[in-house]
């Protein structure tokens, strides 16, 4: 079985694939003080709870945008699963994707594997919106090349900054205000409306500008924890795909194991 690890700024997601079947996935916080033992013990326990064995793992591949965690994850794979993890960005890995950037190494690993999975599942041209710590818009052209993207603050990050910078504004959850008026008649209602409909405006505005700039319609994919929340309130997101990054890692592994 294949262990895939997506190490983001907020969470680390670990998953196990049996061939192309996702056998399970689990999430833990990306905390700076955690060691390889911390990750390995926790992951072994949740695997066992869900009926999987450490000995089932025979390969591992990692996407990481937190370089300080790479050694711990590499050691965990070696010590607990007796396998040498491959990392997106390793020179010997062929992603099967041309990156049309001035400096291709600037692109986050997660964005590249998202592009790989989306291209295989939906074809191009594409806009991939990932609702993570940052909200990213990635463009895959009709030939399957990674053409560039847009990076905006993530919604949870924006909410926290608003609360921290303004003493009288409370911390509120991100939620759809539903049929409530856009103009709020309380502080919380005004904040809820501004954050939710503000991000809908961001999504619709950037998608429209990208398509206008490229002079063509494009399929829009939403991924990340909040994708389904926003997809129900705008018509510009054609599909939501929560497993995009994990599937992209599996695809890269398969391409480099033949």
C-alpha atoms as an extended CHARMM CRD file, in Angstrom:
* protein
*
       258  EXT
         1         1  UNK       CA              0.0000000000        0.0000000000        0.0000000000  PROA      1               0.0000000000
         2         2  UNK       CA              1.0230000000        3.6010000000       -0.6240000000  PROA      2               0.0000000000
         3         3  UNK       CA              1.2830000000        6.2190000000        2.1130000000  PROA      3               0.0000000000
         4         4  UNK       CA              0.6840000000        9.7660000000        0.8350000000  PROA      4               0.0000000000
         5         5  UNK       CA              1.3480000000       12.8070000000        3.0020000000  PROA      5               0.0000000000
         6         6  UNK       CA              0.1930000000       16.3660000000        2.3140000000  PROA      6               0.0000000000
         7         7  UNK       CA              1.9960000000       18.7050000000        4.7250000000  PROA      7               0.0000000000
         8         8  UNK       CA              0.3600000000       22.1410000000        4.7270000000  PROA      8               0.0000000000
         9         9  UNK       CA              0.8420000000       25.2120000000        6.8570000000  PROA      9               0.0000000000
        10        10  UNK       CA             -2.1460000000       24.4170000000        9.0770000000  PROA      10              0.0000000000
        11        11  UNK       CA             -2.6850000000       20.6440000000        8.8090000000  PROA      11              0.0000000000
        12        12  UNK       CA             -0.8980000000       17.4920000000        7.7580000000  PROA      12              0.0000000000
        13        13  UNK       CA             -3.1010000000       14.9750000000        5.9590000000  PROA      13              0.0000000000
        14        14  UNK       CA             -1.9590000000       11.3570000000        5.7450000000  PROA      14              0.0000000000
        15        15  UNK       CA             -3.7150000000        8.8010000000        3.5820000000  PROA      15              0.0000000000
        16        16  UNK       CA             -3.2850000000        5.2060000000        2.4640000000  PROA      16              0.0000000000
        17        17  UNK       CA             -4.0270000000        3.9750000000       -1.0580000000  PROA      17              0.0000000000
        18        18  UNK       CA             -4.5040000000        0.3510000000       -2.0060000000  PROA      18              0.0000000000
        19        19  UNK       CA             -3.9510000000        0.6500000000       -5.7370000000  PROA      19              0.0000000000
        20        20  UNK       CA             -6.2390000000        3.4830000000       -6.8060000000  PROA      20              0.0000000000
        21        21  UNK       CA             -8.6110000000        2.9490000000       -3.8530000000  PROA      21              0.0000000000
        22        22  UNK       CA             -8.3790000000        5.3790000000       -0.9400000000  PROA      22              0.0000000000
        23        23  UNK       CA             -8.3770000000        3.1220000000        2.1330000000  PROA      23              0.0000000000
        24        24  UNK       CA             -8.3880000000        5.9100000000        4.6980000000  PROA      24              0.0000000000
        25        25  UNK       CA             -7.1770000000        9.4030000000        5.4750000000  PROA      25              0.0000000000
        26        26  UNK       CA             -6.4450000000       11.2770000000        8.6810000000  PROA      26              0.0000000000
        27        27  UNK       CA             -5.5860000000       14.8450000000        9.6790000000  PROA      27              0.0000000000
        28        28  UNK       CA             -3.3690000000       16.3360000000       12.3850000000  PROA      28              0.0000000000
        29        29  UNK       CA             -2.1910000000       19.8560000000       13.1420000000  PROA      29              0.0000000000
        30        30  UNK       CA              1.1160000000       21.0340000000       11.6960000000  PROA      30              0.0000000000
        31        31  UNK       CA              2.8190000000       21.8430000000       14.9780000000  PROA      31              0.0000000000
        32        32  UNK       CA              6.4360000000       22.9620000000       14.9930000000  PROA      32              0.0000000000
        33        33  UNK       CA              7.5190000000       20.8940000000       18.0010000000  PROA      33              0.0000000000
        34        34  UNK       CA              6.2450000000       17.5050000000       16.8510000000  PROA      34              0.0000000000
        35        35  UNK       CA              8.9290000000       14.8800000000       16.1960000000  PROA      35              0.0000000000
        36        36  UNK       CA              9.0080000000       11.8620000000       13.9120000000  PROA      36              0.0000000000
        37        37  UNK       CA              8.0570000000        9.7260000000       16.9300000000  PROA      37              0.0000000000
        38        38  UNK       CA              5.0590000000       11.9650000000       17.6600000000  PROA      38              0.0000000000
        39        39  UNK       CA              3.7740000000       11.6070000000       14.1160000000  PROA      39              0.0000000000
        40        40  UNK       CA              4.6410000000        7.9190000000       13.8550000000  PROA      40              0.0000000000
        41        41  UNK       CA              2.9670000000        6.8570000000       17.1080000000  PROA      41              0.0000000000
        42        42  UNK       CA             -0.1800000000        8.8490000000       16.3720000000  PROA      42              0.0000000000
        43        43  UNK       CA             -0.4390000000        7.5950000000       12.8040000000  PROA      43              0.0000000000
        44        44  UNK       CA              0.1970000000        3.9740000000       13.7760000000  PROA      44              0.0000000000
        45        45  UNK       CA             -2.6210000000        4.2170000000       16.3160000000  PROA      45              0.0000000000
        46        46  UNK       CA             -5.2050000000        5.6750000000       13.9320000000  PROA      46              0.0000000000
        47        47  UNK       CA             -4.2460000000        3.1540000000       11.2520000000  PROA      47              0.0000000000
        48        48  UNK       CA             -4.6930000000        0.2790000000       13.6940000000  PROA      48              0.0000000000
        49        49  UNK       CA             -8.0040000000        1.7260000000       14.8610000000  PROA      49              0.0000000000
        50        50  UNK       CA             -9.2250000000        1.6670000000       11.2690000000  PROA      50              0.0000000000
        51        51  UNK       CA             -8.0170000000       -1.8660000000       10.5370000000  PROA      51              0.0000000000
        52        52  UNK       CA             -4.7400000000       -1.1240000000        8.7370000000  PROA      52              0.0000000000
        53        53  UNK       CA             -1.2700000000       -2.3640000000        9.6500000000  PROA      53              0.0000000000
        54        54  UNK       CA              2.0610000000       -0.5770000000        9.5060000000  PROA      54              0.0000000000
        55        55  UNK       CA              3.4800000000       -3.5240000000        7.5740000000  PROA      55              0.0000000000
        56        56  UNK       CA              0.9200000000       -2.8910000000        4.8200000000  PROA      56              0.0000000000
        57        57  UNK       CA              2.8520000000        0.2350000000        3.7540000000  PROA      57              0.0000000000
        58        58  UNK       CA              5.5090000000       -0.3970000000        1.1110000000  PROA      58              0.0000000000
        59        59  UNK       CA              5.9870000000        3.0890000000       -0.3970000000  PROA      59              0.0000000000
        60        60  UNK       CA              5.4950000000        6.7340000000        0.5750000000  PROA      60              0.0000000000
        61        61  UNK       CA              5.3150000000       10.0760000000       -1.2080000000  PROA      61              0.0000000000
        62        62  UNK       CA              5.1470000000       13.5370000000        0.3630000000  PROA      62              0.0000000000
        63        63  UNK       CA              4.0220000000       16.9970000000       -0.6950000000  PROA      63              0.0000000000
        64        64  UNK       CA              5.2520000000       19.6210000000        1.7540000000  PROA      64              0.0000000000
        65        65  UNK       CA              5.1100000000       23.4170000000        1.8820000000  PROA      65              0.0000000000
        66        66  UNK       CA              6.6940000000       23.4410000000        5.3610000000  PROA      66              0.0000000000
        67        67  UNK       CA             10.3850000000       22.5660000000        4.8670000000  PROA      67              0.0000000000
        68        68  UNK       CA             11.0190000000       22.4760000000        8.6290000000  PROA      68              0.0000000000
        69        69  UNK       CA              8.7770000000       19.3720000000        8.8750000000  PROA      69              0.0000000000
        70        70  UNK       CA             10.4470000000       17.3990000000        6.0830000000  PROA      70              0.0000000000
        71        71  UNK       CA             13.0940000000       15.6620000000        8.1990000000  PROA      71              0.0000000000
        72        72  UNK       CA             10.5150000000       14.5350000000       10.7620000000  PROA      72              0.0000000000
        73        73  UNK       CA              8.2400000000       13.1460000000        8.0400000000  PROA      73              0.0000000000
        74        74  UNK       CA             11.1360000000       11.4700000000        6.2500000000  PROA      74              0.0000000000
        75        75  UNK       CA             12.2960000000        9.8730000000        9.5030000000  PROA      75              0.0000000000
        76        76  UNK       CA              8.7720000000        8.7500000000       10.3690000000  PROA      76              0.0000000000
        77        77  UNK       CA              8.4570000000        6.9020000000        7.0540000000  PROA      77              0.0000000000
        78        78  UNK       CA             11.8300000000        5.2350000000        7.5660000000  PROA      78              0.0000000000
        79        79  UNK       CA             11.5070000000        4.3270000000       11.2430000000  PROA      79              0.0000000000
        80        80  UNK       CA              7.8310000000        3.3550000000       11.4380000000  PROA      80              0.0000000000
        81        81  UNK       CA              7.1080000000        2.0920000000        7.9140000000  PROA      81              0.0000000000
        82        82  UNK       CA             10.5410000000        0.9420000000        6.7210000000  PROA      82              0.0000000000
        83        83  UNK       CA             10.2530000000        2.9050000000        3.4950000000  PROA      83              0.0000000000
        84        84  UNK       CA             12.1600000000        5.8050000000        1.9650000000  PROA      84              0.0000000000
        85        85  UNK       CA              9.7330000000        8.6020000000        1.2040000000  PROA      85              0.0000000000
        86        86  UNK       CA              9.8340000000       10.4340000000       -2.0960000000  PROA      86              0.0000000000
        87        87  UNK       CA              9.2120000000       14.1690000000       -1.9540000000  PROA      87              0.0000000000
        88        88  UNK       CA              7.6310000000       16.3020000000       -4.6680000000  PROA      88              0.0000000000
        89        89  UNK       CA             10.5630000000       18.4340000000       -5.7890000000  PROA      89              0.0000000000
        90        90  UNK       CA             13.1050000000       15.6100000000       -5.6860000000  PROA      90              0.0000000000
        91        91  UNK       CA             15.1670000000       15.9120000000       -8.8460000000  PROA      91              0.0000000000
        92        92  UNK       CA             14.5850000000       12.2980000000       -9.8820000000  PROA      92              0.0000000000
        93        93  UNK       CA             10.7780000000       12.6090000000       -9.8160000000  PROA      93              0.0000000000
        94        94  UNK       CA              9.0610000000       13.1810000000      -13.1550000000  PROA      94              0.0000000000
        95        95  UNK       CA              5.7970000000       15.0320000000      -12.5370000000  PROA      95              0.0000000000
        96        96  UNK       CA              4.6730000000       14.8290000000      -16.1400000000  PROA      96              0.0000000000
        97        97  UNK       CA              3.8240000000       18.5310000000      -15.9410000000  PROA      97              0.0000000000
        98        98  UNK       CA              5.5020000000       21.5330000000      -17.5680000000  PROA      98              0.0000000000
        99        99  UNK       CA              5.5950000000       24.5850000000      -15.2650000000  PROA      99              0.0000000000
       100       100  UNK       CA              5.4390000000       27.8530000000      -17.2420000000  PROA      100             0.0000000000
       101       101  UNK       CA              6.8260000000       30.0440000000      -14.4670000000  PROA      101             0.0000000000
       102       102  UNK       CA              9.9010000000       32.2670000000      -14.3440000000  PROA      102             0.0000000000
       103       103  UNK       CA             11.1280000000       30.1050000000      -11.4570000000  PROA      103             0.0000000000
       104       104  UNK       CA              9.2720000000       26.7600000000      -11.4170000000  PROA      104             0.0000000000
       105       105  UNK       CA             10.6350000000       25.9260000000       -7.9480000000  PROA      105             0.0000000000
       106       106  UNK       CA              8.5860000000       28.7820000000       -6.4770000000  PROA      106             0.0000000000
       107       107  UNK       CA              5.3480000000       26.8600000000       -6.9990000000  PROA      107             0.0000000000
       108       108  UNK       CA              4.1280000000       25.0030000000       -3.9030000000  PROA      108             0.0000000000
       109       109  UNK       CA              4.1810000000       21.2200000000       -4.1280000000  PROA      109             0.0000000000
       110       110  UNK       CA              0.4820000000       21.0120000000       -3.2700000000  PROA      110             0.0000000000
       111       111  UNK       CA             -0.4260000000       23.2970000000       -6.1540000000  PROA      111             0.0000000000
       112       112  UNK       CA              1.4920000000       21.1350000000       -8.6170000000  PROA      112             0.0000000000
       113       113  UNK       CA             -0.0780000000       17.8610000000       -7.5100000000  PROA      113             0.0000000000
       114       114  UNK       CA             -3.5050000000       19.5250000000       -7.5440000000  PROA      114             0.0000000000
       115       115  UNK       CA             -2.8730000000       20.5020000000      -11.1600000000  PROA      115             0.0000000000
       116       116  UNK       CA             -1.7660000000       16.9700000000      -12.0450000000  PROA      116             0.0000000000
       117       117  UNK       CA             -4.8550000000       15.3430000000      -10.5240000000  PROA      117             0.0000000000
       118       118  UNK       CA             -7.2630000000       17.9160000000      -11.9600000000  PROA      118             0.0000000000
       119       119  UNK       CA             -5.8030000000       17.6150000000      -15.4510000000  PROA      119             0.0000000000
       120       120  UNK       CA             -6.1460000000       13.8270000000      -15.3670000000  PROA      120             0.0000000000
       121       121  UNK       CA             -9.7270000000       13.9460000000      -14.0470000000  PROA      121             0.0000000000
       122       122  UNK       CA            -11.2000000000       16.9140000000      -15.9190000000  PROA      122             0.0000000000
       123       123  UNK       CA             -8.8570000000       17.8660000000      -18.7730000000  PROA      123             0.0000000000
       124       124  UNK       CA             -7.8460000000       21.4380000000      -19.5230000000  PROA      124             0.0000000000
       125       125  UNK       CA             -8.0840000000       24.3420000000      -19.4750000000  PROA      125             0.0000000000
       126       126  UNK       CA             -8.7390000000       24.6070000000      -15.7420000000  PROA      126             0.0000000000
       127       127  UNK       CA             -8.8410000000       26.9640000000      -12.8030000000  PROA      127             0.0000000000
       128       128  UNK       CA             -8.2310000000       25.1920000000       -9.4870000000  PROA      128             0.0000000000
       129       129  UNK       CA             -9.2910000000       27.0860000000       -6.3540000000  PROA      129             0.0000000000
       130       130  UNK       CA             -7.7680000000       25.6910000000       -3.1570000000  PROA      130             0.0000000000
       131       131  UNK       CA             -9.3300000000       26.9980000000        0.0530000000  PROA      131             0.0000000000
       132       132  UNK       CA             -6.4480000000       26.5020000000        2.4640000000  PROA      132             0.0000000000
       133       133  UNK       CA             -4.3010000000       28.7160000000        4.6800000000  PROA      133             0.0000000000
       134       134  UNK       CA             -4.0730000000       30.8170000000        1.5240000000  PROA      134             0.0000000000
       135       135  UNK       CA             -6.7670000000       30.8330000000       -1.1480000000  PROA      135             0.0000000000
       136       136  UNK       CA             -4.9750000000       29.9530000000       -4.3730000000  PROA      136             0.0000000000
       137       137  UNK       CA             -6.1630000000       30.0490000000       -7.9810000000  PROA      137             0.0000000000
       138       138  UNK       CA             -4.0670000000       27.8350000000      -10.2610000000  PROA      138             0.0000000000
       139       139  UNK       CA             -4.3380000000       27.7650000000      -14.0410000000  PROA      139             0.0000000000
       140       140  UNK       CA             -3.7550000000       24.6740000000      -16.1680000000  PROA      140             0.0000000000
       141       141  UNK       CA             -3.8230000000       25.3940000000      -19.8980000000  PROA      141             0.0000000000
       142       142  UNK       CA             -5.4010000000       23.3130000000      -22.6510000000  PROA      142             0.0000000000
       143       143  UNK       CA             -2.1240000000       21.4220000000      -23.1540000000  PROA      143             0.0000000000
       144       144  UNK       CA             -1.8740000000       20.4080000000      -19.5100000000  PROA      144             0.0000000000
       145       145  UNK       CA              0.8400000000       22.9180000000      -18.5670000000  PROA      145             0.0000000000
       146       146  UNK       CA              0.8420000000       24.7230000000      -15.2160000000  PROA      146             0.0000000000
       147       147  UNK       CA              0.4790000000       28.3070000000      -16.4520000000  PROA      147             0.0000000000
       148       148  UNK       CA              0.5850000000       30.2980000000      -13.1870000000  PROA      148             0.0000000000
       149       149  UNK       CA             -1.8440000000       31.4360000000      -10.5660000000  PROA      149             0.0000000000
       150       150  UNK       CA             -3.0990000000       33.8810000000       -7.9610000000  PROA      150             0.0000000000
       151       151  UNK       CA             -2.5220000000       33.8260000000       -4.1860000000  PROA      151             0.0000000000
       152       152  UNK       CA             -4.9150000000       35.5540000000       -1.7760000000  PROA      152             0.0000000000
       153       153  UNK       CA             -5.2090000000       35.3690000000        2.0340000000  PROA      153             0.0000000000
       154       154  UNK       CA             -7.1990000000       32.3660000000        3.2260000000  PROA      154             0.0000000000
       155       155  UNK       CA            -10.5810000000       33.0860000000        4.7480000000  PROA      155             0.0000000000
       156       156  UNK       CA             -9.7030000000       31.7700000000        8.2170000000  PROA      156             0.0000000000
       157       157  UNK       CA             -6.5070000000       33.8160000000        8.1750000000  PROA      157             0.0000000000
       158       158  UNK       CA             -8.4880000000       36.9040000000        7.2160000000  PROA      158             0.0000000000
       159       159  UNK       CA            -11.0290000000       36.2900000000        9.9730000000  PROA      159             0.0000000000
       160       160  UNK       CA             -8.3040000000       35.9060000000       12.5810000000  PROA      160             0.0000000000
       161       161  UNK       CA             -6.5230000000       39.0620000000       11.3940000000  PROA      161             0.0000000000
       162       162  UNK       CA             -9.7770000000       41.0150000000       11.5960000000  PROA      162             0.0000000000
       163       163  UNK       CA            -10.4050000000       39.8430000000       15.1450000000  PROA      163             0.0000000000
       164       164  UNK       CA             -6.8120000000       40.4710000000       16.2690000000  PROA      164             0.0000000000
       165       165  UNK       CA             -6.5580000000       43.9450000000       14.7430000000  PROA      165             0.0000000000
       166       166  UNK       CA             -9.9110000000       45.3140000000       15.8990000000  PROA      166             0.0000000000
       167       167  UNK       CA            -10.5470000000       45.1220000000       19.6430000000  PROA      167             0.0000000000
       168       168  UNK       CA            -14.3420000000       45.3340000000       19.3510000000  PROA      168             0.0000000000
       169       169  UNK       CA            -14.7630000000       42.6890000000       16.6500000000  PROA      169             0.0000000000
       170       170  UNK       CA            -15.3840000000       39.1550000000       17.9590000000  PROA      170             0.0000000000
       171       171  UNK       CA            -14.0270000000       35.9000000000       16.5640000000  PROA      171             0.0000000000
       172       172  UNK       CA            -16.8290000000       34.2660000000       14.5520000000  PROA      172             0.0000000000
       173       173  UNK       CA            -17.0640000000       31.0340000000       12.5360000000  PROA      173             0.0000000000
       174       174  UNK       CA            -17.1250000000       31.0510000000        8.7500000000  PROA      174             0.0000000000
       175       175  UNK       CA            -20.6600000000       30.2110000000        7.6240000000  PROA      175             0.0000000000
       176       176  UNK       CA            -23.1720000000       30.9590000000        4.9250000000  PROA      176             0.0000000000
       177       177  UNK       CA            -25.4880000000       33.7930000000        6.0610000000  PROA      177             0.0000000000
       178       178  UNK       CA            -28.2760000000       32.1800000000        4.0440000000  PROA      178             0.0000000000
       179       179  UNK       CA            -31.2500000000       34.4230000000        3.3190000000  PROA      179             0.0000000000
       180       180  UNK       CA            -30.1060000000       37.1250000000        5.7370000000  PROA      180             0.0000000000
       181       181  UNK       CA            -29.7800000000       40.5990000000        4.1720000000  PROA      181             0.0000000000
       182       182  UNK       CA            -26.3300000000       41.4630000000        2.8580000000  PROA      182             0.0000000000
       183       183  UNK       CA            -26.4190000000       44.6300000000        4.9700000000  PROA      183             0.0000000000
       184       184  UNK       CA            -26.1300000000       43.4120000000        8.5440000000  PROA      184             0.0000000000
       185       185  UNK       CA            -28.0070000000       45.0730000000       11.4120000000  PROA      185             0.0000000000
       186       186  UNK       CA            -25.5690000000       43.8020000000       14.0720000000  PROA      186             0.0000000000
       187       187  UNK       CA            -21.7950000000       43.5870000000       14.2600000000  PROA      187             0.0000000000
       188       188  UNK       CA            -21.7630000000       39.7970000000       13.9200000000  PROA      188             0.0000000000
       189       189  UNK       CA            -24.2170000000       39.8650000000       11.0000000000  PROA      189             0.0000000000
       190       190  UNK       CA            -22.1610000000       42.5310000000        9.2610000000  PROA      190             0.0000000000
       191       191  UNK       CA            -18.9580000000       40.5300000000        9.7360000000  PROA      191             0.0000000000
       192       192  UNK       CA            -20.5630000000       37.2840000000        8.5910000000  PROA      192             0.0000000000
       193       193  UNK       CA            -21.9170000000       38.9600000000        5.4730000000  PROA      193             0.0000000000
       194       194  UNK       CA            -18.6900000000       40.7860000000        4.6930000000  PROA      194             0.0000000000
       195       195  UNK       CA            -16.5050000000       37.7060000000        5.0060000000  PROA      195             0.0000000000
       196       196  UNK       CA            -18.7550000000       35.2510000000        3.1760000000  PROA      196             0.0000000000
       197       197  UNK       CA            -20.0410000000       37.4740000000        0.3670000000  PROA      197             0.0000000000
       198       198  UNK       CA            -16.6820000000       39.2160000000        0.1640000000  PROA      198             0.0000000000
       199       199  UNK       CA            -15.0490000000       35.8850000000       -0.6260000000  PROA      199             0.0000000000
       200       200  UNK       CA            -17.7790000000       35.0180000000       -3.1110000000  PROA      200             0.0000000000
       201       201  UNK       CA            -16.9620000000       38.3280000000       -4.8050000000  PROA      201             0.0000000000
       202       202  UNK       CA            -13.2520000000       37.4410000000       -4.7410000000  PROA      202             0.0000000000
       203       203  UNK       CA            -13.9260000000       34.0350000000       -6.3030000000  PROA      203             0.0000000000
       204       204  UNK       CA            -16.2690000000       35.3010000000       -9.0080000000  PROA      204             0.0000000000
       205       205  UNK       CA            -14.1720000000       38.3550000000       -9.7860000000  PROA      205             0.0000000000
       206       206  UNK       CA            -10.8730000000       36.5070000000      -10.1580000000  PROA      206             0.0000000000
       207       207  UNK       CA            -12.4000000000       33.6610000000      -12.1800000000  PROA      207             0.0000000000
       208       208  UNK       CA            -13.9540000000       36.1970000000      -14.5580000000  PROA      208             0.0000000000
       209       209  UNK       CA            -10.6910000000       38.1340000000      -14.9190000000  PROA      209             0.0000000000
       210       210  UNK       CA             -8.6480000000       34.9800000000      -15.5250000000  PROA      210             0.0000000000
       211       211  UNK       CA            -11.0600000000       33.7430000000      -18.2020000000  PROA      211             0.0000000000
       212       212  UNK       CA            -11.2020000000       37.1680000000      -19.8230000000  PROA      212             0.0000000000
       213       213  UNK       CA             -7.4150000000       37.4370000000      -19.8410000000  PROA      213             0.0000000000
       214       214  UNK       CA             -7.0780000000       33.9930000000      -21.4100000000  PROA      214             0.0000000000
       215       215  UNK       CA            -10.0300000000       34.6580000000      -23.7550000000  PROA      215             0.0000000000
       216       216  UNK       CA            -11.7850000000       31.3590000000      -23.1410000000  PROA      216             0.0000000000
       217       217  UNK       CA            -14.0980000000       29.4760000000      -20.8160000000  PROA      217             0.0000000000
       218       218  UNK       CA            -12.4000000000       27.2180000000      -18.2810000000  PROA      218             0.0000000000
       219       219  UNK       CA            -13.5580000000       24.4360000000      -15.9640000000  PROA      219             0.0000000000
       220       220  UNK       CA            -13.3230000000       25.5680000000      -12.3360000000  PROA      220             0.0000000000
       221       221  UNK       CA            -12.4800000000       23.0690000000       -9.5940000000  PROA      221             0.0000000000
       222       222  UNK       CA            -12.8250000000       23.8390000000       -5.8820000000  PROA      222             0.0000000000
       223       223  UNK       CA            -10.7980000000       21.9140000000       -3.3070000000  PROA      223             0.0000000000
       224       224  UNK       CA             -9.8530000000       22.2860000000        0.3530000000  PROA      224             0.0000000000
       225       225  UNK       CA            -11.9380000000       22.2800000000        3.5040000000  PROA      225             0.0000000000
       226       226  UNK       CA            -14.2270000000       25.2020000000        2.6560000000  PROA      226             0.0000000000
       227       227  UNK       CA            -14.7470000000       24.4650000000       -1.0400000000  PROA      227             0.0000000000
       228       228  UNK       CA            -18.1890000000       22.9180000000       -0.5880000000  PROA      228             0.0000000000
       229       229  UNK       CA            -19.3610000000       25.8510000000        1.5580000000  PROA      229             0.0000000000
       230       230  UNK       CA            -18.6520000000       28.3880000000       -1.1890000000  PROA      230             0.0000000000
       231       231  UNK       CA            -19.5320000000       26.1660000000       -4.1450000000  PROA      231             0.0000000000
       232       232  UNK       CA            -23.1890000000       26.0790000000       -3.0830000000  PROA      232             0.0000000000
       233       233  UNK       CA            -23.4200000000       29.8880000000       -3.3160000000  PROA      233             0.0000000000
       234       234  UNK       CA            -21.8010000000       30.5970000000       -6.6660000000  PROA      234             0.0000000000
       235       235  UNK       CA            -22.2430000000       29.1780000000      -10.1480000000  PROA      235             0.0000000000
       236       236  UNK       CA            -18.6200000000       29.6640000000      -11.2070000000  PROA      236             0.0000000000
       237       237  UNK       CA            -17.3380000000       26.5160000000       -9.4120000000  PROA      237             0.0000000000
       238       238  UNK       CA            -18.1300000000       23.5440000000      -11.6340000000  PROA      238             0.0000000000
       239       239  UNK       CA            -16.8700000000       20.7330000000       -9.3770000000  PROA      239             0.0000000000
       240       240  UNK       CA            -15.6600000000       20.2620000000       -5.8090000000  PROA      240             0.0000000000
       241       241  UNK       CA            -12.9600000000       17.6510000000       -5.2530000000  PROA      241             0.0000000000
       242       242  UNK       CA            -11.8020000000       17.1560000000       -1.6730000000  PROA      242             0.0000000000
       243       243  UNK       CA             -9.2120000000       14.4590000000       -2.4600000000  PROA      243             0.0000000000
       244       244  UNK       CA             -7.4280000000       16.3200000000       -5.2560000000  PROA      244             0.0000000000
       245       245  UNK       CA             -4.0340000000       16.6690000000       -3.5310000000  PROA      245             0.0000000000
       246       246  UNK       CA             -3.9880000000       13.0970000000       -2.2440000000  PROA      246             0.0000000000
       247       247  UNK       CA             -4.9420000000       11.7410000000       -5.6620000000  PROA      247             0.0000000000
       248       248  UNK       CA             -2.2730000000       13.8690000000       -7.3220000000  PROA      248             0.0000000000
       249       249  UNK       CA              0.3650000000       12.3460000000       -5.0540000000  PROA      249             0.0000000000
       250       250  UNK       CA             -0.8280000000        8.8550000000       -5.9680000000  PROA      250             0.0000000000
       251       251  UNK       CA             -0.6480000000        9.7160000000       -9.6630000000  PROA      251             0.0000000000
       252       252  UNK       CA              2.9220000000       11.0330000000       -9.3610000000  PROA      252             0.0000000000
       253       253  UNK       CA              3.9470000000        7.8740000000       -7.5070000000  PROA      253             0.0000000000
       254       254  UNK       CA              2.4140000000        5.6880000000      -10.2070000000  PROA      254             0.0000000000
       255       255  UNK       CA              4.1000000000        7.6430000000      -13.0000000000  PROA      255             0.0000000000
       256       256  UNK       CA              7.4660000000        7.1240000000      -11.3620000000  PROA      256             0.0000000000
       257       257  UNK       CA              7.0050000000        3.4430000000      -10.5080000000  PROA      257             0.0000000000
       258       258  UNK       CA              6.4910000000        2.0750000000      -14.0010000000  PROA      258             0.0000000000
